[in-house]
Amino acid sequence: MRFVSNVIRNFLSKVDAADDQRIQMVPKSSAGIRPGDFIFFKYFSEQSVLLVISPVVKDARTGNRLFTGFKVPSDGDYTPDSLKDLYKNKELPTENYRTYILSKIKGPVWRIK
């Protein structure tokens, strides 16, 4: 993958997804972003890997489409399976939860298979 941060590159190699065959571009919608997916994208100037926690929903107050994800720590010893287990058991550290506005994502959203 071209133009990805070292954090993303390290995570991809850690989960054996460094080749482009396990990465696919998905739509910025509820069809492309679902709970349990590992995704990455550029949000302002930051790139990070996320485990999606809540689906894309429209906020009635603002009208923005939002989703919540767990920002995978770059220094953690996490694997996709361990993160999914923590997610199922509601044991993910809450300080890494982030809510994102779909319209502010710059460029494509990529899902790791």
MOSULMO-V929725 format. One record per pair of residues at least 6 apart in sequence whose ideal C-beta (glycine too) atoms are under 7 Angstrom apart, sorted by the first residue. I is the first residue (numbers start at 1). J is the second residue. Records with the same first field share a line. If there is no record, write none. Layout:
# MOSULMO-V929725
I->J, J
This chain:
# MOSULMO-V929725
1->20, 23
4->47
5->47
7->47, 48, 74
8->40, 47, 49
10->74
11->49, 72
12->18
15->79, 80, 112
17->23, 112
22->112, 113
23->110, 112
24->110, 111, 113
25->108, 110
26->32, 33, 109, 111
28->102, 105, 109
29->56
30->55, 56
32->109
33->39, 52, 56, 67, 109
34->52, 55
35->52, 53, 54, 55
36->52, 84
37->52, 111
38->49, 51, 80, 111, 112
39->50, 52, 109, 110, 111
40->47, 48, 49, 50, 110
41->105, 107, 108, 109, 110
42->105, 106, 107
43->100, 104, 105
48->71
49->72
50->69, 70, 71, 72
51->69, 70, 72, 83, 87
52->67, 69
53->68, 69, 70, 97
54->67, 68
55->67
56->65, 67, 102
57->66
58->65
59->66
64->101, 103
65->102
66->99, 100, 101
67->100
68->97, 98, 99
69->98, 100
70->87, 92, 96, 97
71->96, 98
72->78, 83
73->96
86->92
